[in-house]
Amino acid sequence: MAETRERWRKRLPHWEVEGRPHFVTIRCAGSIPADAAERLREIHRSLQAVAPHSAEFAQLQRHYFLASEKYLDAGTGFAPFTHAALASLFAAELATLEASLGWTSPHWVVMPNHVHLLLTSAGPAPQPLHLTIARLNL
């Protein structure tokens, strides 16, 4: 059975499970309208005040996820990937994940203002996911 390698908290809790893929969403700064971003910050502040393993935390986390996805899917705000050249440039960078960081992304989609990736280990001991994300400045 796969074991959890690490857990960490940033905007939402994250965990890395050895030998399992990771679903990652990366959004562009400025991709969510200011009023919606403030509502998301309020939800985030509420998350910080609740026990991480409680039912209330799970409910707030789900609310945060659904609200952020709603605004991202609307494609408002900063949306650089509406330009084919920029979307292609980002897609080309995905190929560097395996060579430089020990991860590969066999499935991905570039949206106007965000990207969804399925990351899988390219070897037996890739760089920890949170260090990979930090190195990519995400």
N, C-alpha and C positions, 0 to 999 in steps of 0.2 A: 504494500500500500504506500502511496506517495505521502511524503511528510512535508509539513510546512517548514520552509527554510527560514523565512523572516516575515515579520509583520511590522508595519509602520503606518503612521498617520500623518496625512498632510491635509488636503481639503476633505478627503474621504479616507476611511481606512483602506489599506492595501495589504495584500499578502502574496507571498511567492511560494508556490508549491512545487517541490522538486519533481521534474519530469512531466509537468503539465503545461499547456499553453496558457498565455495571458492575453486577455482582451484589453486593449488600451485605446482610449479616446484622447486625442490631443486637439485642443481648440486654440484658435488664434486669439491673441490679445485684442480686445476691442470688438469681438464677434458677437457679444451680447449687449443689448441696449443698456444704458446707464441705470434706468429704473429697475430693470430686471436683474441686473448685477447686484444692486442694493438688496433686493429681495433674497437673492441667493446668499449674500453675505449674512443676512439675518438668520436664514436657515442654518448656515455654517456656525454662527455664534451659538445657536440653540444646540447644535450637535456637540459643541465643546462642553456644554453644561450638563450633558446626559451621560449616564453610564454606557460605555461602548457595547455591552452585550445585552442591553435591555430592549424590550419590544418598542419602547418609545424611540430609541436610537434607530432601530431598523426602519420604523415608519418615517422618521425625519430624513434618513439617508435616501430612502426610496423617493420621497417628495423632492429632495434636492436633485437627484438624478433625473427624474421626469421633467422637472422645471427646466433644468439646463438643456436637456435634449430638445425640449419644445422650442426654445429660442435658437439653438444651433440649427435645427432642421428648418427653421424659417429662413435661414440664409441672410439675415440682416446684419448690419454692422460691417466690420472689416472682413472681407471675403476674397482673399487674394487668389484662391484656387479657381475662381471663375475664369481666370486667364490660363489657357491651355499650357502655355510655356512654363508657368510657375508650377502647375500641377504635375507636369512631366518632370520638372527638376526635382520636386519632392520625391516622386516615385523612383527616380534614379538613385537618390540618396539611400533608399531602403536597402539597396544591394550592399551598401557598406556595413550594415549591421552585423552580418555574419563575419566578415573579414576582420573588423576592428573590435567588435564587442561580444562576439560569441552568441548572437541571437540572429534568427532569420524570421522573415515575415512572409509566410506563404500565401496569406490572404489579407487583403487590405482594400480600402476604398477611400478615395480622396473626395471630400465634399467641398462645397464652396468656402466654408470657413472652419472646417475641422477635418480630422482624419481618424479613421478607425483601423486598428491593426490587430492581427492575431500574431503574437510573438511566441516563437518556440525556440527551445535551446538548440544551438547548432553543434553542440558537443557535450561531453559529460559534465563539465564544470564551467558554465558561462559566468561572466561577471554578474554579480547580483543585480536584479532588475532595478532596484532603486538607485544604484550607482550608475547603471546604464542611462536611466532617465536624467539623472543629474548631469552626466557627461554630455548629453545631447542638449542641455540647457532647456529642458521642457518643464 
